[in-house]
Amino acid sequence: MADKILVTGGLGYIGSHCVVALCEAGFEPVIVDNHSNARASVLERLERLTGRSMTCYDLDIRNRAGLETLLQREPCSGLIHLAAFKAVGESVARPLVYYDNNVGGSVSLFDAFEAAGGGAIVFSSSATVYGEVNAEPLHEALPVQPNNPYGQTKAMMEQVLADMVRAPGARSQGLALRYFNPAGAHDSALIGEDPKDQPNNLFPIIVQVAVGQRESLTIFGEDYDTPDGTGVRDYIHVVDLAQAHVKALQALLGGGFEVPFTALNLGTGTPYSVREVVSAFEAELGRSLLQTLGPRRPGDVATLLADPRAAAEQLGWTAERGLEAMVTDAWRWAGAARQWGLWDEDD
Ligand code: WQD
């Protein structure tokens, strides 16, 4: 009997790739998603991709009673918690919505999971918890000092998890995975980044320019202290990211951690600037993309780069895919999404 793993946000960009990786590793995902940022058609495409029927509950993680009932029906040995709002700009405009959903929802979820018997908890955190720090690369011992409400909710969710699993008699162990910049798509082109609202991130915005949904890419500043003046980030292929979640789960289930809570960076340690990402897309497309230079975006830092060594040492995981694969897979997914008319309709 395969271990059931509860995956909140399982129909989302990271979540859907985690569901595939879990199936490939012999786990049975139980998806919980309130469809706030995912199309219903993702489920059917996940079933096509994995060749198995999926268990999915349309449930909000703030519904404590609903979670309790679900966990009685679906006893899970592990939890991968991905459900959260994640737009930095929106979190500044609507902080209470972010605290209620991200933090309140996590308290409800962790409480229900622990009450149902507990187990291995893998939590989706973010490099945003480091805030504006001038250190390269970023390692896990750096202070957590987020500089926006979204990052604050991630830091608080880490703390909530840490305090819960450290409490006397706790029945769960927790691993927080601090993502750097996820990008790309599964090479089947059945799942990929598919934001319901206007995207804020570089990759989906470049794709919009490439498919003609957006006239040009605005480069947010070229006066940073970086090799070509544009922002430098640590892009990590979403399939590598998903596989890291499975490794984290296996480490916890296998008793690999003496301490109840650990936070680990998920990145590649390889820097790419905005202009390098654009050039990689232009090479893939065989044509240039219209770009305009704009002012720096508030809150942006010059460089965000992971020190990926702790995840390698503690999980036996390192990213295997580079920028070219992220671009090729993102572009293949864009072609499929448009062929299905995904981006022309409200699914
Ligand atoms: C990357 C680079 C921009 C758009 C954010 C969140 C973080 C995480 C990942 C959730 C920067 C530049 C972007 C554009 C541009 N999300 N850029 N023109 O800001 O590093 O991280 O997404 O966990 O929490 O903060 O990613 O893709 O928005 O920006 O020039 O139209 O691209 O200035 O240098 P970011 P991003």
Residues whose N, C-alpha, C, O or C-beta is under 5 A from the ligand:
A	BS01	WQD	K86 V88 S126 T128 F180 N181 N200 N201 L202 F203 I205 T218 I219 F220 G231 V232 R233 V274 D300
